[in-house]
């Protein structure tokens, strides 16, 4: 009798543990829908990550797998039209996924939809937003799968010590309203992330969660001040918050998904002596195999000694080779809880006294004040509250002629208008999605300004998409076919190779493109040798022979041409922002002299000079002193 009783208990335990797996045919897939704050980022952008990039580590692969379908730059409309409902392609026409996302979804799967960060900037509007998200929800349900709506992660744009700007405006509210009207589960990550940011303070939020990167921290990244995109610590912190919501959610199907979560192990972080650090990685828990980043920022007057493990031993080496800062230590999480100490001069390592067991208690909510932080959150420092930056002229530190080393799907290289530089300009076909493509190599992952010199003789603005692993939309107002103006956009570059595309977004095509340039130094064509970016070599204008001088160290554009016996020529002078300053027909020898430059321009500075006679051309970079 007792044997049968305990046998039934054991059978019940086994059955209960298998409920999740059998209900979902052993392994379910969690599809993650979102933008750049969700997507996988290539290693050249490290430490930048989307929330979905490591999300799979939280789950037992025998019960659930994660498919990160996040795509940078997307809105609710462009995601639905470009990836959810069709088999989406990248800018080279290559398929991104095996199928349309909705065609991948199977009975029992889950679809987490976190969209809205870009909808305000592209003015999607409430009706369009709700229409597209509703379609994704209903089409998920039609497949017998379970949608979960998630509001976007808030940017760490503080307006006071206890307030974070609502940069996405009404779109998190629209997501909440949709969840209510459609009666589907909702995770209010907008509110949860706001509380988390406030609990840690502005400095930590910027420098440990978002992409505020200091000089020398990573080999892949220069200085950045991006309060929207996430670095690895932030991406996994917000992923962890989502898993906490699964554990306590009121919806039975959502809570059921939490049964597929792996054991979590605590990493406690201490600072010794107390008060030595402006900030240090907050204590938290991680699943086995996930990358953990420990970081500390010294206060003035304190000398950092190193990171020490729970046994009191100083650690060395990094799991991520991109780490260059002595203040950062990375490792893969094991299967035991542990402790690390950031030791400063006068301090000592604190040994771990726990039993190493997995975490058994989890938070149901994120409060505005966290206990046990290894630092005191810093006060508020004013930041500009802007949805969009107003970009102005830049110095062309890396300059490219549009007609050089270009690949086009539909377009021409022409020279039938006035005022262009180089040997011609790019004229894309009058079709939506015609593009010019350039294979480049970038010295670092960073945010930089890109300038494009264009001519638009049409009657309306021509919208282009400047694509580099991400969409950047730029409008080019009419200015005539013989007048060249400059438009600007901020873009994020990878470290290493990347393909830049200028894509027409109207049936009239793009404007004519003469050249483009980066404020970043050292950008070159793929396979080219990177110049010494600290060296400035003005063109030699005193030479007496007729051979054009090679100024490739300051001009990453093209090679100069031998101009033998030039007489009357067209001389155009541009400032380093790409704006035409002066133009004159004049008698010329092998190049423009300093005296002639001084006569044509009034202000001292660096200038780009283009001399043309027929198809012959010489380019010089000159300094007026």
ABEGO torsion letter per residue (X at the ends): XAAAAAAAAAAAAAAAAAAAAAAAGGBBBBBBBEBAAABBBBAAAOABBBAAAAAAAABBAAABBBBBABBBGBBAAAAAAAAAABBBBBAAGBBABABBAAAABBBGBBBBBBBGAAAAAAGAEAAAAAAAAAAAAAAAAAAGBBBBBBBBBBBBBBABAABBBBAAEAAAAAAAAAAAAAGBBBBBAAAAAAAAAAAAEAAAAAAAABBBBBBGABAABBBBBBAABBBAAAAAAAAAAAAAAAAABABAAAAAAAAABBBBBBBBBBBOBBGABABBBBBBBBBBGBBBBBBBBBBBGBBBAEBBBAAGBBBBEBABAABABAABBBBBBBABBBBBBBBBBGBBBBBBABAGBBBABBBABBBABBBGBABBBBBBBBBBBBABBBBBBBBBABBBBAABGBBBABEBBBAABBGBBEAEBBBBBBBBGBBBBBBBBBABBBBBBBBBBBBBABABBBBBBBBBGBBBBBBBBBAEAABBBBBBBBBBBBBEBBBBBBBBABAAEBBBBABBBBABBGBBBBGBBBBBAABBBBBBAABABABBBBAAAABABBBBBBBBGBBBBBBBBBBAAGBBABBBBBBBBAEBBAAAAAAABABBEBBBBBBBBEABBBBBBBBBX
